[in-house]
């Protein structure tokens, strides 16, 4: 509540300053500049920072749960909390909103992973641009095919630490090496930020609850 009050005060002062400049006929360029900077700061604080940098799970959950009007973001909350009744509907909204083939492929691969539908992932992967995400799904497919050695080799090409550690945790969990899986899961969580951290947290809450009490 206190935080909301201070935000209100800051935005109110910004509004008064804007009106002051308008009444006193300041340069339109200066007025537009001030308004643009204010909007940019608000966007970074309320959208960009939670998506990319936030670490607190409660704040991430609050942010994501309010994104129903932004299906590309809300789907993260739906998948992380396994809201099966909403998943198909939100995916339909995403397919209607995003028409680029590469963008649709990334969502289709994520939906396939959510449903453990390897066929859907195989269909989507060739249309994902060369990136860590494509390599991630390729490694998942190798794991599902029982090719653990090839999967370990493949994941070395992934630059993002949290992705590599997530896959290693999955490999060790399948091999029933729970302690090693926990170690890699902790690496994944502690090297992740924003929505990626939220998804990992919710997944490990279900499959490796020992991890949750040790995250930094």
N, C-alpha and C positions, 0 to 999 in steps of 0.2 A: 504493500500500500504506500509506504514511504517513497519507494522508488518511483511508482506511478505519479505521485505528487510532484516530485522533482522533475520528471519528464514533462508534466503539464506546465510547470513554471517556465522551463527552458523554451518550450514551443510557444508559450504565450509571450515571452519576452521577444522571441524572434518575430512573431506577428506584429507586435508593437513597433519594433525597429523597422519592419517592412513598411508599415503604414506611415511612420515618421518620414522615411525617405520618399514615399509616394507624395505625401502632402507637401513636402518641401522641394518637390520637383528635382530630385536627384537624377543623375544620368540614368536613362533606361538600361544601359549596359550594366551599370553597377547594381541596379535593382535586380535584373535578371541573374547576374552573377551571384548575389547573396541568396536569392531564392534557390538557385541551382545547387549551391553548396549545402544549404539546409536540407534539401531533398536528398542529396547524396549521402549526407551524414545519417539521416534517418534510415535510408535504405541499407547502408552498411551495418548499422546497429541492429535493425529489426529483421533483416533478411540475410544478408551476406555473412555476417558473423556467426549466427546460429548454424547456417548451412555448412560452413567450412571450418570454423575455429572453436566453437563451443565445446566444452568438455563435460559440463554438468548434465547428467541424464534427465533430471527433473525439468530443466529449462528446455532441453531438446524435445522432450515429450510434450511440453506445453506448446512449443512452437509448431511442431509437426501436426499435432492433433487439431490445430486451427486452420489447416491448409486445405480444407475441403474444396475450395474454389480454385485451387492450383493442383490439378490431378498429378502432374509430374513430380510434385513434392509430396503430396498426400499419400501417394502409393508407397512411399518409404515407410510411413507410419503403419499402413495397412499390412504390408509384408512383415514388418518387424513384430507386429502383434498378432499375426496370423488371423486376420479378420476375413475369413473365407467368404462371408456373405457380401463383403464390399469389394473384394479383389477383382472379380470379373467386371463389375460395373465400372470401377475406376480405370481398368485397363481399356475398356471400350471408349471411355472419355479421352484417354491418352492417344489412342489410335486415331480418333477423330481430330484431335488438336494438333498432333505432330505428324506431318506428312512425309518428312524426309525418311528415306529408307534406312539410313544408318541409325537415326534416332529411334525409330520403331524397333530396329533389331536389338538395340541395347535393352529396351524395356521388355521385349519378348524373351530375351535370354534370361533376364532377371525373373520374369514370371515363370519361365520353365524351371529355373532353379527352385523357386518357391514351391512349385507343384511336384518337384523331383521328376520332371518330364524331360529326359535326356534327348528325346527326338526333337522337341521344340528348341532346345539349346543348339543342337546340331544344325538345324535349319537357320537359326538366327546368326550364329557365329561368323559365317563367311561374309555377312553384310555389315559386320562391325568393323570400323576402321582399325588399322594397326595401332594397338594401344595396350596398356597393362590390362584393361578390361577384357579385351579379346583373348590375350594370353591366359588370363585367369580362367575364363570359361573353357578354353582348350585344355587346361590342366585339370579342371573338374571332370571333363569328359574322359581324359586318360585314367583318372582315378576310378571312375565308374566302370571303366573297361578292365579294371584290375591291373593296369600298367603303372604300378607305383614308382618303379625306377625311372621310367620315361617322364612321369609326372614331376618327380624331383628335379630332373634335368630341365624340364620346361619352365618350372617356376623360377629358376635362376635368372630368367630374362625379364622378370617382373621387377620394376624399379621401386614400387611402393612397398615399404616395409610391412605395413599392416596387411597387405594382400598376401605377401609371401608367408608371413607368420600364420595367417588364417588357414591357408592351404596346408601348411605343415602340421597345424593342430588337427586338421581333418584327417590327414594321412595317419598320424599317430593314434588318433581316436579309433579309426578303422582297424588299426593293427593291435588295438587293446592295450596300448602303452599310455595309460591315462595320465600318469605323472608328467610325461614328456609333452603330451597334448596340452595339459594345463600350463606348462611353461611357455609353449608357443602361443597359446590363447592370451596369456598375460602380455606377451610381447605385442600381439596384435592390438589389444585394447589400449595399451599404454603408448603406442605409436600412432593411434588414430585420433581424429578430431571430427567435430561436426556430426553430420548424419551417419557417416560411416561408423563412428564410435557407438552411436545409438543402436544401429542394426546389430553390431557385434555384441553389445551388452545384452540386448534382448535374446539373441540366439544362445549365448553362453549361460544366460539365466535359466534356460531350459535344459541344455545338454551338458554344461559343465559349471554347475552352480558354485563349485569351490573357487572358481576364478573371481567371482563378483566381489568377494570381501577383500581382495588383495589389489584392486586396481588403484593406480595413483591419480 
